[in-house]
Amino acid sequence: MSIRKLSVFGIVCAGLFSLLVNDAMAQGGRRGGGGPGGIMAQMRGLAGMIAREAKLQKDLKLEQEQIDQIRSFADDQQSAMREKMEEARESGDAGGRREMMQELQAEMAQEELDTMAEVLDAD
C-alpha cells in the first residue's frame, strides 16, 4: 500500500471516528438535530472539514479540482440531510424518525467514505 493510500485511509478513519464520537456525545440528553453536536454538526464530517480548511487542503496536497469535488459533495450531502430531516419531522413518528435518521447517517457516512477515498486517491 502506498504512503498516499495509507494517508487517505488514516484521514477517512479519523473522520469516521470523529463522526462516531460526535454522535455519542449528542446522545447525552439533547433532543433534535439542529444544535451544536447535533446531526447537522455531524454532517459537516470529513468532507466538510476538508472543504473548509485551507491548511488541511495544503497538507493533503489537493488540487483545486479535488477541493471543488469535495465542496460539491459536502454541499449536496448537507442538502440531502436537511431534506430527509424535514421529512422525518413531518412524519410525526418519533421512533420511526430516530430509526430513519440512524439509517440515513450510516448510508451517508458510507457514501462519504467512498467519495473521499475516490477523490483523495485520484493522482
Buried (B, 14 or more C-beta within 10 A) or exposed (E): EEEEEEBBBEBBEEBBEBBEEBBEEBEEEEEEBEEEBBBBBBBBBBBBBBBEEEEBBEEBEBEEEBBEBBBEBBEEBBEBBBEBBEEBEEEEEEEEBEEBBEEBBEEBBEBBBEBBBEBBEEE
